[in-house]
Amino acid sequence: LHPGTGAQLVRSSGTVAQVIAKEGRFITLRLPSGEIRLVLHNCWATIGQVGNLEAINTILKKAGKNRWLDKRPRVRGVVMNPVCDSFLVIQSRIQNV
């Protein structure tokens, strides 16, 4: 971490880091993962919780909205036609040899 470069830790929605101690030039933080990390005292921080806690609860209403967000449908190879799934094609060739 370098002072003045902006937010680099604890940036996702709903996350919080706790200040545990101040020792000279360093501040001890507890990150959401439970990791304890020393940070220089002149690094910037925002007080409070990162916003939009309800982001995960938004109702998308239709499949197209999910696709707009780049969450494409995933089809398991088992339910595909073997011609469409390259892994199954390879497996069938191995078994036939």
C-alpha positions in Angstrom: 0.0 0.0 0.0 1.2 3.5 -0.9 -0.2 6.6 0.8 -2.3 8.8 -1.5 -3.2 6.1 -4.1 -6.8 5.7 -2.9 -8.8 2.7 -1.8 -7.0 -0.6 -2.1 -8.4 -2.8 0.7 -12.0 -3.7 1.7 -13.8 -2.3 -1.4 -16.7 -4.7 -2.1 -20.3 -4.1 -1.0 -21.0 -4.5 2.7 -17.5 -5.0 3.9 -15.9 -3.4 6.9 -12.3 -3.3 8.3 -11.7 -2.6 12.0 -8.9 -0.5 13.5 -7.4 -2.6 16.3 -4.4 -0.6 17.4 -2.2 2.4 16.6 1.5 1.9 17.2 3.8 4.7 16.1 3.7 5.1 12.3 1.5 2.0 11.8 -2.2 1.1 12.3 -3.3 -2.5 12.8 -6.4 -3.4 10.8 -8.6 -6.5 10.9 -9.8 -7.3 7.4 -13.1 -9.1 6.6 -11.2 -12.3 6.0 -9.9 -12.2 9.6 -6.3 -11.3 8.4 -4.5 -8.7 10.6 -2.5 -6.2 8.6 -0.3 -3.2 9.4 -0.9 -0.1 7.4 0.9 3.2 7.4 -0.8 5.9 9.5 -1.0 8.4 6.6 -2.9 6.1 4.2 -6.4 7.3 3.6 -9.6 5.5 4.7 -13.3 6.2 4.5 -15.2 5.9 7.8 -18.3 3.7 7.6 -19.5 0.7 5.6 -19.2 0.3 1.9 -22.6 0.9 0.5 -25.3 -0.9 -1.4 -25.8 -3.9 0.9 -28.9 -4.8 -0.9 -27.2 -5.2 -4.3 -27.4 -9.0 -4.0 -31.2 -8.9 -3.4 -32.2 -7.1 -6.6 -34.8 -8.9 -8.6 -33.8 -9.3 -12.2 -37.3 -10.2 -13.5 -36.2 -12.0 -16.6 -33.4 -14.1 -18.1 -32.4 -11.3 -20.5 -31.5 -8.9 -17.7 -29.0 -11.5 -16.4 -27.5 -11.8 -19.8 -27.1 -8.1 -20.0 -25.0 -8.3 -16.9 -22.8 -10.9 -18.6 -24.1 -13.7 -16.5 -24.4 -16.2 -19.3 -26.3 -19.5 -18.9 -24.1 -22.5 -18.1 -25.1 -25.9 -19.6 -23.6 -29.0 -18.1 -21.9 -31.3 -20.6 -23.9 -34.3 -19.4 -27.1 -32.8 -20.7 -25.7 -31.7 -24.0 -25.7 -33.6 -27.3 -22.3 -35.3 -27.5 -21.6 -33.4 -30.8 -21.9 -30.1 -29.0 -19.6 -30.9 -26.0 -16.0 -31.2 -27.0 -15.1 -33.1 -23.7 -17.7 -35.8 -24.4 -16.5 -36.2 -28.0 -12.9 -36.8 -26.7 -14.2 -39.3 -24.1 -16.2 -41.3 -26.7 -13.1 -41.5 -29.0 -11.0 -42.8 -26.1 -13.6 -45.5 -25.2 -14.0 -46.6 -28.8 -10.3 -47.2 -29.3 
